[in-house]
Amino acid sequence: MKVMVSIPDDLLARIDAAAAERGESRSAFLQEAARMRMGEPDPEVTEAIAWVEGLFDDLPADIPPAHVLIRQDRDSR
């Protein structure tokens, strides 16, 4: 969907410069800014977190938490 909004020239120039620095379009930059302002997570970050969490799906359920394993290792020395 396309919308028309009014943005002062100086602000639009700064938006365009910031978008160019990031290698993204004006639209992508403004979409991310709107999501951030509304407190929504970045969809790419959310997807990446889900992918990393998926790496642990096949681990046995009886593996102790990391802090327990670290303590056991430390105590064994």
PDB file of N, H, CA, C and O in Angstrom:
ATOM      1  N   MET A   1       0.843  -1.168   0.000  1.00  0.00           N
ATOM      2  CA  MET A   1       0.000   0.000   0.000  1.00  0.00           C
ATOM      3  C   MET A   1       0.890   1.233   0.000  1.00  0.00           C
ATOM      4  O   MET A   1       1.929   1.260   0.660  1.00  0.00           O
ATOM      5  N   LYS A   2       0.490   2.219  -0.720  1.00  0.00           N
ATOM      6  H   LYS A   2      -0.353   2.197  -1.256  1.00  0.00           H
ATOM      7  CA  LYS A   2       1.231   3.482  -0.751  1.00  0.00           C
ATOM      8  C   LYS A   2       0.423   4.546  -0.033  1.00  0.00           C
ATOM      9  O   LYS A   2      -0.805   4.580  -0.110  1.00  0.00           O
ATOM     10  N   VAL A   3       1.142   5.418   0.669  1.00  0.00           N
ATOM     11  H   VAL A   3       2.139   5.391   0.731  1.00  0.00           H
ATOM     12  CA  VAL A   3       0.507   6.538   1.368  1.00  0.00           C
ATOM     13  C   VAL A   3       1.293   7.806   1.077  1.00  0.00           C
ATOM     14  O   VAL A   3       2.460   7.758   0.686  1.00  0.00           O
ATOM     15  N   MET A   4       0.641   8.926   1.271  1.00  0.00           N
ATOM     16  H   MET A   4      -0.306   8.965   1.588  1.00  0.00           H
ATOM     17  CA  MET A   4       1.331  10.208   1.127  1.00  0.00           C
ATOM     18  C   MET A   4       1.421  10.836   2.504  1.00  0.00           C
ATOM     19  O   MET A   4       0.424  10.918   3.221  1.00  0.00           O
ATOM     20  N   VAL A   5       2.608  11.277   2.873  1.00  0.00           N
ATOM     21  H   VAL A   5       3.418  11.211   2.291  1.00  0.00           H
ATOM     22  CA  VAL A   5       2.808  11.980   4.135  1.00  0.00           C
ATOM     23  C   VAL A   5       3.612  13.237   3.860  1.00  0.00           C
ATOM     24  O   VAL A   5       4.372  13.311   2.895  1.00  0.00           O
ATOM     25  N   SER A   6       3.432  14.211   4.719  1.00  0.00           N
ATOM     26  H   SER A   6       2.815  14.150   5.503  1.00  0.00           H
ATOM     27  CA  SER A   6       4.199  15.455   4.601  1.00  0.00           C
ATOM     28  C   SER A   6       5.367  15.397   5.572  1.00  0.00           C
ATOM     29  O   SER A   6       5.196  15.154   6.767  1.00  0.00           O
ATOM     30  N   ILE A   7       6.568  15.627   5.025  1.00  0.00           N
ATOM     31  H   ILE A   7       6.707  15.824   4.055  1.00  0.00           H
ATOM     32  CA  ILE A   7       7.792  15.628   5.830  1.00  0.00           C
ATOM     33  C   ILE A   7       8.590  16.858   5.422  1.00  0.00           C
ATOM     34  O   ILE A   7       8.790  17.097   4.232  1.00  0.00           O
ATOM     35  N   PRO A   8       9.045  17.635   6.387  1.00  0.00           N
ATOM     36  CA  PRO A   8       9.858  18.812   6.046  1.00  0.00           C
ATOM     37  C   PRO A   8      11.098  18.409   5.233  1.00  0.00           C
ATOM     38  O   PRO A   8      11.675  17.340   5.436  1.00  0.00           O
ATOM     39  N   ASP A   9      11.482  19.284   4.321  1.00  0.00           N
ATOM     40  H   ASP A   9      11.013  20.152   4.156  1.00  0.00           H
ATOM     41  CA  ASP A   9      12.593  18.989   3.417  1.00  0.00           C
ATOM     42  C   ASP A   9      13.870  18.599   4.150  1.00  0.00           C
ATOM     43  O   ASP A   9      14.558  17.663   3.743  1.00  0.00           O
ATOM     44  N   ASP A  10      14.194  19.317   5.237  1.00  0.00           N
ATOM     45  H   ASP A  10      13.635  20.078   5.567  1.00  0.00           H
ATOM     46  CA  ASP A  10      15.439  19.025   5.945  1.00  0.00           C
ATOM     47  C   ASP A  10      15.389  17.640   6.602  1.00  0.00           C
ATOM     48  O   ASP A  10      16.390  16.924   6.621  1.00  0.00           O
ATOM     49  N   LEU A  11      14.231  17.268   7.137  1.00  0.00           N
ATOM     50  H   LEU A  11      13.417  17.850   7.122  1.00  0.00           H
ATOM     51  CA  LEU A  11      14.091  15.941   7.739  1.00  0.00           C
ATOM     52  C   LEU A  11      14.155  14.858   6.671  1.00  0.00           C
ATOM     53  O   LEU A  11      14.784  13.821   6.877  1.00  0.00           O
ATOM     54  N   LEU A  12      13.514  15.088   5.541  1.00  0.00           N
ATOM     55  H   LEU A  12      13.003  15.931   5.373  1.00  0.00           H
ATOM     56  CA  LEU A  12      13.551  14.104   4.457  1.00  0.00           C
ATOM     57  C   LEU A  12      14.982  13.896   3.960  1.00  0.00           C
ATOM     58  O   LEU A  12      15.376  12.772   3.649  1.00  0.00           O
ATOM     59  N   ALA A  13      15.745  14.961   3.886  1.00  0.00           N
ATOM     60  H   ALA A  13      15.425  15.875   4.138  1.00  0.00           H
ATOM     61  CA  ALA A  13      17.149  14.843   3.465  1.00  0.00           C
ATOM     62  C   ALA A  13      17.927  13.992   4.461  1.00  0.00           C
ATOM     63  O   ALA A  13      18.754  13.171   4.063  1.00  0.00           O
ATOM     64  N   ARG A  14      17.670  14.182   5.753  1.00  0.00           N
ATOM     65  H   ARG A  14      16.999  14.850   6.076  1.00  0.00           H
ATOM     66  CA  ARG A  14      18.361  13.388   6.776  1.00  0.00           C
ATOM     67  C   ARG A  14      17.921  11.930   6.734  1.00  0.00           C
ATOM     68  O   ARG A  14      18.737  11.029   6.931  1.00  0.00           O
ATOM     69  N   ILE A  15      16.636  11.692   6.477  1.00  0.00           N
ATOM     70  H   ILE A  15      15.974  12.423   6.317  1.00  0.00           H
ATOM     71  CA  ILE A  15      16.134  10.321   6.341  1.00  0.00           C
ATOM     72  C   ILE A  15      16.814   9.639   5.164  1.00  0.00           C
ATOM     73  O   ILE A  15      17.288   8.509   5.277  1.00  0.00           O
ATOM     74  N   ASP A  16      16.855  10.336   4.032  1.00  0.00           N
ATOM     75  H   ASP A  16      16.470  11.254   3.941  1.00  0.00           H
ATOM     76  CA  ASP A  16      17.480   9.754   2.837  1.00  0.00           C
ATOM     77  C   ASP A  16      18.957   9.457   3.063  1.00  0.00           C
ATOM     78  O   ASP A  16      19.463   8.429   2.613  1.00  0.00           O
ATOM     79  N   ALA A  17      19.648  10.354   3.759  1.00  0.00           N
ATOM     80  H   ALA A  17      19.237  11.189   4.125  1.00  0.00           H
ATOM     81  CA  ALA A  17      21.074  10.131   4.038  1.00  0.00           C
ATOM     82  C   ALA A  17      21.266   8.933   4.953  1.00  0.00           C
ATOM     83  O   ALA A  17      22.160   8.116   4.732  1.00  0.00           O
ATOM     84  N   ALA A  18      20.435   8.828   5.976  1.00  0.00           N
ATOM     85  H   ALA A  18      19.710   9.492   6.155  1.00  0.00           H
ATOM     86  CA  ALA A  18      20.549   7.703   6.911  1.00  0.00           C
ATOM     87  C   ALA A  18      20.217   6.391   6.221  1.00  0.00           C
ATOM     88  O   ALA A  18      20.874   5.378   6.462  1.00  0.00           O
ATOM     89  N   ALA A  19      19.211   6.402   5.373  1.00  0.00           N
ATOM     90  H   ALA A  19      18.678   7.225   5.177  1.00  0.00           H
ATOM     91  CA  ALA A  19      18.849   5.188   4.630  1.00  0.00           C
ATOM     92  C   ALA A  19      19.986   4.779   3.695  1.00  0.00           C
ATOM     93  O   ALA A  19      20.310   3.597   3.583  1.00  0.00           O
ATOM     94  N   ALA A  20      20.581   5.749   3.033  1.00  0.00           N
ATOM     95  H   ALA A  20      20.318   6.709   3.124  1.00  0.00           H
ATOM     96  CA  ALA A  20      21.687   5.460   2.123  1.00  0.00           C
ATOM     97  C   ALA A  20      22.880   4.874   2.881  1.00  0.00           C
ATOM     98  O   ALA A  20      23.531   3.948   2.398  1.00  0.00           O
ATOM     99  N   GLU A  21      23.167   5.418   4.074  1.00  0.00           N
ATOM    100  H   GLU A  21      22.639   6.170   4.467  1.00  0.00           H
ATOM    101  CA  GLU A  21      24.272   4.893   4.883  1.00  0.00           C
ATOM    102  C   GLU A  21      24.056   3.429   5.221  1.00  0.00           C
ATOM    103  O   GLU A  21      25.008   2.654   5.305  1.00  0.00           O
ATOM    104  N   ARG A  22      22.790   3.053   5.416  1.00  0.00           N
ATOM    105  H   ARG A  22      22.016   3.683   5.349  1.00  0.00           H
ATOM    106  CA  ARG A  22      22.465   1.674   5.769  1.00  0.00           C
ATOM    107  C   ARG A  22      22.268   0.796   4.531  1.00  0.00           C
ATOM    108  O   ARG A  22      22.115  -0.420   4.647  1.00  0.00           O
ATOM    109  N   GLY A  23      22.270   1.407   3.364  1.00  0.00           N
ATOM    110  H   GLY A  23      22.394   2.395   3.271  1.00  0.00           H
ATOM    111  CA  GLY A  23      22.078   0.643   2.136  1.00  0.00           C
ATOM    112  C   GLY A  23      20.645   0.153   1.969  1.00  0.00           C
ATOM    113  O   GLY A  23      20.408  -0.921   1.416  1.00  0.00           O
ATOM    114  N   GLU A  24      19.692   0.948   2.452  1.00  0.00           N
ATOM    115  H   GLU A  24      19.885   1.820   2.901  1.00  0.00           H
ATOM    116  CA  GLU A  24      18.300   0.543   2.328  1.00  0.00           C
ATOM    117  C   GLU A  24      17.482   1.672   1.720  1.00  0.00           C
ATOM    118  O   GLU A  24      17.940   2.811   1.625  1.00  0.00           O
ATOM    119  N   SER A  25      16.282   1.343   1.319  1.00  0.00           N
ATOM    120  H   SER A  25      15.910   0.418   1.397  1.00  0.00           H
ATOM    121  CA  SER A  25      15.414   2.339   0.709  1.00  0.00           C
ATOM    122  C   SER A  25      14.806   3.250   1.770  1.00  0.00           C
ATOM    123  O   SER A  25      14.810   2.937   2.960  1.00  0.00           O
ATOM    124  N   ARG A  26      14.289   4.373   1.311  1.00  0.00           N
ATOM    125  H   ARG A  26      14.286   4.627   0.344  1.00  0.00           H
ATOM    126  CA  ARG A  26      13.583   5.287   2.201  1.00  0.00           C
ATOM    127  C   ARG A  26      12.409   4.566   2.859  1.00  0.00           C
ATOM    128  O   ARG A  26      12.178   4.707   4.060  1.00  0.00           O
ATOM    129  N   SER A  27      11.673   3.796   2.066  1.00  0.00           N
ATOM    130  H   SER A  27      11.861   3.681   1.091  1.00  0.00           H
ATOM    131  CA  SER A  27      10.516   3.073   2.603  1.00  0.00           C
ATOM    132  C   SER A  27      10.923   2.097   3.704  1.00  0.00           C
ATOM    133  O   SER A  27      10.279   2.036   4.751  1.00  0.00           O
ATOM    134  N   ALA A  28      11.985   1.337   3.470  1.00  0.00           N
ATOM    135  H   ALA A  28      12.509   1.386   2.620  1.00  0.00           H
ATOM    136  CA  ALA A  28      12.447   0.375   4.482  1.00  0.00           C
ATOM    137  C   ALA A  28      12.873   1.101   5.752  1.00  0.00           C
ATOM    138  O   ALA A  28      12.574   0.656   6.860  1.00  0.00           O
ATOM    139  N   PHE A  29      13.572   2.219   5.584  1.00  0.00           N
ATOM    140  H   PHE A  29      13.815   2.580   4.684  1.00  0.00           H
ATOM    141  CA  PHE A  29      14.014   2.999   6.739  1.00  0.00           C
ATOM    142  C   PHE A  29      12.824   3.497   7.548  1.00  0.00           C
ATOM    143  O   PHE A  29      12.813   3.376   8.773  1.00  0.00           O
ATOM    144  N   LEU A  30      11.816   4.059   6.869  1.00  0.00           N
ATOM    145  H   LEU A  30      11.825   4.157   5.874  1.00  0.00           H
ATOM    146  CA  LEU A  30      10.656   4.597   7.568  1.00  0.00           C
ATOM    147  C   LEU A  30       9.812   3.486   8.197  1.00  0.00           C
ATOM    148  O   LEU A  30       9.232   3.687   9.264  1.00  0.00           O
ATOM    149  N   GLN A  31       9.736   2.332   7.561  1.00  0.00           N
ATOM    150  H   GLN A  31      10.208   2.169   6.694  1.00  0.00           H
ATOM    151  CA  GLN A  31       9.007   1.207   8.154  1.00  0.00           C
ATOM    152  C   GLN A  31       9.670   0.770   9.455  1.00  0.00           C
ATOM    153  O   GLN A  31       8.997   0.540  10.460  1.00  0.00           O
ATOM    154  N   GLU A  32      11.006   0.657   9.426  1.00  0.00           N
ATOM    155  H   GLU A  32      11.553   0.844   8.610  1.00  0.00           H
ATOM    156  CA  GLU A  32      11.727   0.270  10.644  1.00  0.00           C
ATOM    157  C   GLU A  32      11.551   1.322  11.738  1.00  0.00           C
ATOM    158  O   GLU A  32      11.356   0.982  12.905  1.00  0.00           O
ATOM    159  N   ALA A  33      11.618   2.592  11.363  1.00  0.00           N
ATOM    160  H   ALA A  33      11.776   2.869  10.415  1.00  0.00           H
ATOM    161  CA  ALA A  33      11.448   3.669  12.338  1.00  0.00           C
ATOM    162  C   ALA A  33      10.058   3.608  12.966  1.00  0.00           C
ATOM    163  O   ALA A  33       9.917   3.808  14.172  1.00  0.00           O
ATOM    164  N   ALA A  34       9.038   3.336  12.167  1.00  0.00           N
ATOM    165  H   ALA A  34       9.153   3.174  11.187  1.00  0.00           H
ATOM    166  CA  ALA A  34       7.668   3.254  12.691  1.00  0.00           C
ATOM    167  C   ALA A  34       7.528   2.068  13.637  1.00  0.00           C
ATOM    168  O   ALA A  34       6.917   2.183  14.700  1.00  0.00           O
ATOM    169  N   ARG A  35       8.101   0.916  13.246  1.00  0.00           N
ATOM    170  H   ARG A  35       8.597   0.822  12.383  1.00  0.00           H
ATOM    171  CA  ARG A  35       8.046  -0.264  14.129  1.00  0.00           C
ATOM    172  C   ARG A  35       8.736   0.021  15.465  1.00  0.00           C
ATOM    173  O   ARG A  35       8.214  -0.320  16.527  1.00  0.00           O
ATOM    174  N   MET A  36       9.903   0.645  15.403  1.00  0.00           N
ATOM    175  H   MET A  36      10.327   0.922  14.541  1.00  0.00           H
ATOM    176  CA  MET A  36      10.641   0.954  16.622  1.00  0.00           C
ATOM    177  C   MET A  36       9.839   1.901  17.506  1.00  0.00           C
ATOM    178  O   MET A  36       9.763   1.706  18.719  1.00  0.00           O
ATOM    179  N   ARG A  37       9.247   2.917  16.906  1.00  0.00           N
ATOM    180  H   ARG A  37       9.308   3.075  15.921  1.00  0.00           H
ATOM    181  CA  ARG A  37       8.477   3.908  17.669  1.00  0.00           C
ATOM    182  C   ARG A  37       7.273   3.275  18.352  1.00  0.00           C
ATOM    183  O   ARG A  37       6.863   3.707  19.429  1.00  0.00           O
ATOM    184  N   MET A  38       6.698   2.231  17.712  1.00  0.00           N
ATOM    185  H   MET A  38       7.031   1.880  16.837  1.00  0.00           H
ATOM    186  CA  MET A  38       5.544   1.538  18.286  1.00  0.00           C
ATOM    187  C   MET A  38       5.953   0.402  19.209  1.00  0.00           C
ATOM    188  O   MET A  38       5.102  -0.292  19.766  1.00  0.00           O
ATOM    189  N   GLY A  39       7.270   0.211  19.370  1.00  0.00           N
ATOM    190  H   GLY A  39       7.961   0.775  18.918  1.00  0.00           H
ATOM    191  CA  GLY A  39       7.757  -0.816  20.284  1.00  0.00           C
ATOM    192  C   GLY A  39       7.682  -2.223  19.730  1.00  0.00           C
ATOM    193  O   GLY A  39       7.730  -3.190  20.491  1.00  0.00           O
ATOM    194  N   GLU A  40       7.567  -2.356  18.422  1.00  0.00           N
ATOM    195  H   GLU A  40       7.528  -1.570  17.804  1.00  0.00           H
ATOM    196  CA  GLU A  40       7.505  -3.682  17.808  1.00  0.00           C
ATOM    197  C   GLU A  40       8.921  -4.174  17.507  1.00  0.00           C
ATOM    198  O   GLU A  40       9.797  -3.384  17.155  1.00  0.00           O
ATOM    199  N   PRO A  41       9.140  -5.482  17.647  1.00  0.00           N
ATOM    200  CA  PRO A  41      10.461  -6.022  17.339  1.00  0.00           C
ATOM    201  C   PRO A  41      10.717  -6.034  15.830  1.00  0.00           C
ATOM    202  O   PRO A  41       9.789  -6.077  15.023  1.00  0.00           O
ATOM    203  N   ASP A  42      11.979  -5.997  15.481  1.00  0.00           N
ATOM    204  H   ASP A  42      12.734  -5.963  16.137  1.00  0.00           H
ATOM    205  CA  ASP A  42      12.385  -6.090  14.085  1.00  0.00           C
ATOM    206  C   ASP A  42      12.089  -7.505  13.597  1.00  0.00           C
ATOM    207  O   ASP A  42      12.575  -8.460  14.202  1.00  0.00           O
ATOM    208  N   PRO A  43      11.306  -7.680  12.523  1.00  0.00           N
ATOM    209  CA  PRO A  43      10.961  -9.017  12.044  1.00  0.00           C
ATOM    210  C   PRO A  43      12.180  -9.880  11.712  1.00  0.00           C
ATOM    211  O   PRO A  43      12.154 -11.092  11.925  1.00  0.00           O
ATOM    212  N   GLU A  44      13.238  -9.270  11.197  1.00  0.00           N
ATOM    213  H   GLU A  44      13.259  -8.285  11.024  1.00  0.00           H
ATOM    214  CA  GLU A  44      14.440 -10.040  10.874  1.00  0.00           C
ATOM    215  C   GLU A  44      15.115 -10.548  12.143  1.00  0.00           C
ATOM    216  O   GLU A  44      15.616 -11.672  12.176  1.00  0.00           O
ATOM    217  N   VAL A  45      15.127  -9.729  13.175  1.00  0.00           N
ATOM    218  H   VAL A  45      14.720  -8.816  13.148  1.00  0.00           H
ATOM    219  CA  VAL A  45      15.723 -10.158  14.447  1.00  0.00           C
ATOM    220  C   VAL A  45      14.886 -11.269  15.063  1.00  0.00           C
ATOM    221  O   VAL A  45      15.430 -12.256  15.559  1.00  0.00           O
ATOM    222  N   THR A  46      13.570 -11.115  15.034  1.00  0.00           N
ATOM    223  H   THR A  46      13.128 -10.313  14.631  1.00  0.00           H
ATOM    224  CA  THR A  46      12.677 -12.135  15.567  1.00  0.00           C
ATOM    225  C   THR A  46      12.877 -13.456  14.841  1.00  0.00           C
ATOM    226  O   THR A  46      12.907 -14.516  15.466  1.00  0.00           O
ATOM    227  N   GLU A  47      13.012 -13.392  13.527  1.00  0.00           N
ATOM    228  H   GLU A  47      12.988 -12.531  13.019  1.00  0.00           H
ATOM    229  CA  GLU A  47      13.249 -14.594  12.728  1.00  0.00           C
ATOM    230  C   GLU A  47      14.594 -15.225  13.074  1.00  0.00           C
ATOM    231  O   GLU A  47      14.694 -16.448  13.180  1.00  0.00           O
ATOM    232  N   ALA A  48      15.614 -14.415  13.249  1.00  0.00           N
ATOM    233  H   ALA A  48      15.533 -13.422  13.163  1.00  0.00           H
ATOM    234  CA  ALA A  48      16.944 -14.924  13.594  1.00  0.00           C
ATOM    235  C   ALA A  48      16.936 -15.596  14.966  1.00  0.00           C
ATOM    236  O   ALA A  48      17.553 -16.645  15.149  1.00  0.00           O
ATOM    237  N   ILE A  49      16.243 -14.998  15.921  1.00  0.00           N
ATOM    238  H   ILE A  49      15.741 -14.146  15.772  1.00  0.00           H
ATOM    239  CA  ILE A  49      16.159 -15.587  17.263  1.00  0.00           C
ATOM    240  C   ILE A  49      15.453 -16.932  17.193  1.00  0.00           C
ATOM    241  O   ILE A  49      15.892 -17.897  17.819  1.00  0.00           O
ATOM    242  N   ALA A  50      14.361 -17.006  16.436  1.00  0.00           N
ATOM    243  H   ALA A  50      14.005 -16.222  15.927  1.00  0.00           H
ATOM    244  CA  ALA A  50      13.636 -18.274  16.286  1.00  0.00           C
ATOM    245  C   ALA A  50      14.523 -19.333  15.649  1.00  0.00           C
ATOM    246  O   ALA A  50      14.458 -20.503  16.026  1.00  0.00           O
ATOM    247  N   TRP A  51      15.347 -18.936  14.691  1.00  0.00           N
ATOM    248  H   TRP A  51      15.400 -17.986  14.385  1.00  0.00           H
ATOM    249  CA  TRP A  51      16.244 -19.889  14.038  1.00  0.00           C
ATOM    250  C   TRP A  51      17.266 -20.440  15.038  1.00  0.00           C
ATOM    251  O   TRP A  51      17.517 -21.644  15.084  1.00  0.00           O
ATOM    252  N   VAL A  52      17.849 -19.541  15.834  1.00  0.00           N
ATOM    253  H   VAL A  52      17.645 -18.562  15.796  1.00  0.00           H
ATOM    254  CA  VAL A  52      18.835 -19.973  16.831  1.00  0.00           C
ATOM    255  C   VAL A  52      18.179 -20.885  17.860  1.00  0.00           C
ATOM    256  O   VAL A  52      18.741 -21.917  18.226  1.00  0.00           O
ATOM    257  N   GLU A  53      17.004 -20.512  18.322  1.00  0.00           N
ATOM    258  H   GLU A  53      16.548 -19.673  18.024  1.00  0.00           H
ATOM    259  CA  GLU A  53      16.300 -21.357  19.288  1.00  0.00           C
ATOM    260  C   GLU A  53      16.009 -22.731  18.698  1.00  0.00           C
ATOM    261  O   GLU A  53      16.046 -23.734  19.411  1.00  0.00           O
ATOM    262  N   GLY A  54      15.722 -22.782  17.409  1.00  0.00           N
ATOM    263  H   GLY A  54      15.692 -21.968  16.830  1.00  0.00           H
ATOM    264  CA  GLY A  54      15.462 -24.042  16.729  1.00  0.00           C
ATOM    265  C   GLY A  54      16.661 -24.969  16.724  1.00  0.00           C
ATOM    266  O   GLY A  54      16.505 -26.186  16.629  1.00  0.00           O
ATOM    267  N   LEU A  55      17.861 -24.403  16.826  1.00  0.00           N
ATOM    268  H   LEU A  55      17.987 -23.414  16.903  1.00  0.00           H
ATOM    269  CA  LEU A  55      19.066 -25.229  16.860  1.00  0.00           C
ATOM    270  C   LEU A  55      19.098 -26.124  18.093  1.00  0.00           C
ATOM    271  O   LEU A  55      19.774 -27.153  18.098  1.00  0.00           O
ATOM    272  N   PHE A  56      18.375 -25.739  19.129  1.00  0.00           N
ATOM    273  H   PHE A  56      17.826 -24.903  19.125  1.00  0.00           H
ATOM    274  CA  PHE A  56      18.381 -26.475  20.384  1.00  0.00           C
ATOM    275  C   PHE A  56      17.201 -27.434  20.525  1.00  0.00           C
ATOM    276  O   PHE A  56      17.086 -28.129  21.535  1.00  0.00           O
ATOM    277  N   ASP A  57      16.330 -27.477  19.526  1.00  0.00           N
ATOM    278  H   ASP A  57      16.424 -26.913  18.705  1.00  0.00           H
ATOM    279  CA  ASP A  57      15.128 -28.308  19.613  1.00  0.00           C
ATOM    280  C   ASP A  57      15.429 -29.793  19.766  1.00  0.00           C
ATOM    281  O   ASP A  57      14.678 -30.504  20.433  1.00  0.00           O
ATOM    282  N   ASP A  58      16.506 -30.272  19.165  1.00  0.00           N
ATOM    283  H   ASP A  58      17.116 -29.695  18.623  1.00  0.00           H
ATOM    284  CA  ASP A  58      16.802 -31.705  19.179  1.00  0.00           C
ATOM    285  C   ASP A  58      17.681 -32.142  20.345  1.00  0.00           C
ATOM    286  O   ASP A  58      18.049 -33.314  20.429  1.00  0.00           O
ATOM    287  N   LEU A  59      18.021 -31.237  21.233  1.00  0.00           N
ATOM    288  H   LEU A  59      17.722 -30.285  21.166  1.00  0.00           H
ATOM    289  CA  LEU A  59      18.848 -31.604  22.380  1.00  0.00           C
ATOM    290  C   LEU A  59      18.015 -32.399  23.386  1.00  0.00           C
ATOM    291  O   LEU A  59      16.822 -32.144  23.550  1.00  0.00           O
ATOM    292  N   PRO A  60      18.644 -33.358  24.054  1.00  0.00           N
ATOM    293  CA  PRO A  60      17.913 -34.107  25.078  1.00  0.00           C
ATOM    294  C   PRO A  60      17.422 -33.177  26.188  1.00  0.00           C
ATOM    295  O   PRO A  60      18.083 -32.196  26.527  1.00  0.00           O
ATOM    296  N   ALA A  61      16.267 -33.495  26.742  1.00  0.00           N
ATOM    297  H   ALA A  61      15.730 -34.293  26.467  1.00  0.00           H
ATOM    298  CA  ALA A  61      15.655 -32.637  27.759  1.00  0.00           C
ATOM    299  C   ALA A  61      16.390 -32.693  29.087  1.00  0.00           C
ATOM    300  O   ALA A  61      16.213 -31.807  29.923  1.00  0.00           O
ATOM    301  N   ASP A  62      17.223 -33.729  29.304  1.00  0.00           N
ATOM    302  H   ASP A  62      17.367 -34.449  28.625  1.00  0.00           H
ATOM    303  CA  ASP A  62      17.854 -33.888  30.612  1.00  0.00           C
ATOM    304  C   ASP A  62      19.223 -33.210  30.719  1.00  0.00           C
ATOM    305  O   ASP A  62      19.941 -33.442  31.692  1.00  0.00           O
ATOM    306  N   ILE A  63      19.597 -32.386  29.750  1.00  0.00           N
ATOM    307  H   ILE A  63      19.014 -32.198  28.960  1.00  0.00           H
ATOM    308  CA  ILE A  63      20.872 -31.670  29.827  1.00  0.00           C
ATOM    309  C   ILE A  63      20.717 -30.543  30.853  1.00  0.00           C
ATOM    310  O   ILE A  63      19.788 -29.741  30.759  1.00  0.00           O
ATOM    311  N   PRO A  64      21.624 -30.483  31.828  1.00  0.00           N
ATOM    312  CA  PRO A  64      21.531 -29.415  32.846  1.00  0.00           C
ATOM    313  C   PRO A  64      21.739 -28.043  32.214  1.00  0.00           C
ATOM    314  O   PRO A  64      22.339 -27.936  31.145  1.00  0.00           O
ATOM    315  N   PRO A  65      21.252 -27.007  32.864  1.00  0.00           N
ATOM    316  CA  PRO A  65      21.490 -25.644  32.371  1.00  0.00           C
ATOM    317  C   PRO A  65      22.983 -25.327  32.332  1.00  0.00           C
ATOM    318  O   PRO A  65      23.777 -25.940  33.047  1.00  0.00           O
ATOM    319  N   ALA A  66      23.348 -24.382  31.506  1.00  0.00           N
ATOM    320  H   ALA A  66      22.703 -23.884  30.926  1.00  0.00           H
ATOM    321  CA  ALA A  66      24.757 -24.029  31.305  1.00  0.00           C
ATOM    322  C   ALA A  66      25.448 -23.661  32.605  1.00  0.00           C
ATOM    323  O   ALA A  66      26.592 -24.060  32.823  1.00  0.00           O
ATOM    324  N   HIS A  67      24.789 -22.913  33.471  1.00  0.00           N
ATOM    325  H   HIS A  67      23.860 -22.589  33.295  1.00  0.00           H
ATOM    326  CA  HIS A  67      25.457 -22.487  34.708  1.00  0.00           C
ATOM    327  C   HIS A  67      25.796 -23.693  35.594  1.00  0.00           C
ATOM    328  O   HIS A  67      26.785 -23.660  36.326  1.00  0.00           O
ATOM    329  N   VAL A  68      24.992 -24.745  35.534  1.00  0.00           N
ATOM    330  H   VAL A  68      24.189 -24.772  34.940  1.00  0.00           H
ATOM    331  CA  VAL A  68      25.278 -25.953  36.308  1.00  0.00           C
ATOM    332  C   VAL A  68      26.492 -26.666  35.721  1.00  0.00           C
ATOM    333  O   VAL A  68      27.366 -27.118  36.460  1.00  0.00           O
ATOM    334  N   LEU A  69      26.546 -26.768  34.408  1.00  0.00           N
ATOM    335  H   LEU A  69      25.836 -26.401  33.807  1.00  0.00           H
ATOM    336  CA  LEU A  69      27.692 -27.419  33.757  1.00  0.00           C
ATOM    337  C   LEU A  69      28.982 -26.655  34.021  1.00  0.00           C
ATOM    338  O   LEU A  69      30.029 -27.261  34.245  1.00  0.00           O
ATOM    339  N   ILE A  70      28.911 -25.337  33.996  1.00  0.00           N
ATOM    340  H   ILE A  70      28.060 -24.844  33.815  1.00  0.00           H
ATOM    341  CA  ILE A  70      30.105 -24.521  34.265  1.00  0.00           C
ATOM    342  C   ILE A  70      30.576 -24.739  35.697  1.00  0.00           C
ATOM    343  O   ILE A  70      31.770 -24.911  35.941  1.00  0.00           O
ATOM    344  N   ARG A  71      29.643 -24.732  36.641  1.00  0.00           N
ATOM    345  H   ARG A  71      28.673 -24.592  36.443  1.00  0.00           H
ATOM    346  CA  ARG A  71      30.014 -24.953  38.047  1.00  0.00           C
ATOM    347  C   ARG A  71      30.637 -26.333  38.219  1.00  0.00           C
ATOM    348  O   ARG A  71      31.643 -26.471  38.915  1.00  0.00           O
ATOM    349  N   GLN A  72      30.049 -27.365  37.590  1.00  0.00           N
ATOM    350  H   GLN A  72      29.232 -27.253  37.024  1.00  0.00           H
ATOM    351  CA  GLN A  72      30.600 -28.725  37.697  1.00  0.00           C
ATOM    352  C   GLN A  72      32.020 -28.766  37.131  1.00  0.00           C
ATOM    353  O   GLN A  72      32.909 -29.390  37.711  1.00  0.00           O
ATOM    354  N   ASP A  73      32.223 -28.102  36.006  1.00  0.00           N
ATOM    355  H   ASP A  73      31.501 -27.595  35.535  1.00  0.00           H
ATOM    356  CA  ASP A  73      33.558 -28.079  35.409  1.00  0.00           C
ATOM    357  C   ASP A  73      34.541 -27.366  36.334  1.00  0.00           C
ATOM    358  O   ASP A  73      35.655 -27.845  36.547  1.00  0.00           O
ATOM    359  N   ARG A  74      34.138 -26.238  36.876  1.00  0.00           N
ATOM    360  H   ARG A  74      33.234 -25.849  36.703  1.00  0.00           H
ATOM    361  CA  ARG A  74      34.989 -25.469  37.769  1.00  0.00           C
ATOM    362  C   ARG A  74      35.338 -26.276  39.026  1.00  0.00           C
ATOM    363  O   ARG A  74      36.487 -26.284  39.468  1.00  0.00           O
ATOM    364  N   ASP A  75      34.334 -26.953  39.596  1.00  0.00           N
ATOM    365  H   ASP A  75      33.401 -26.946  39.237  1.00  0.00           H
ATOM    366  CA  ASP A  75      34.551 -27.720  40.815  1.00  0.00           C
ATOM    367  C   ASP A  75      35.417 -28.961  40.578  1.00  0.00           C
ATOM    368  O   ASP A  75      36.035 -29.474  41.510  1.00  0.00           O
ATOM    369  N   SER A  76      35.459 -29.433  39.352  1.00  0.00           N
ATOM    370  H   SER A  76      34.956 -29.016  38.595  1.00  0.00           H
ATOM    371  CA  SER A  76      36.241 -30.650  39.065  1.00  0.00           C
ATOM    372  C   SER A  76      37.735 -30.356  38.943  1.00  0.00           C
ATOM    373  O   SER A  76      38.531 -31.285  38.807  1.00  0.00           O
ATOM    374  N   ARG A  77      38.118 -29.126  38.988  1.00  0.00           N
ATOM    375  H   ARG A  77      37.472 -28.371  39.099  1.00  0.00           H
ATOM    376  CA  ARG A  77      39.534 -28.755  38.830  1.00  0.00           C
ATOM    377  C   ARG A  77      40.212 -28.614  40.157  1.00  0.00           C
ATOM    378  O   ARG A  77      41.403 -28.307  40.213  1.00  0.00           O
TER     379      ARG A  77
END
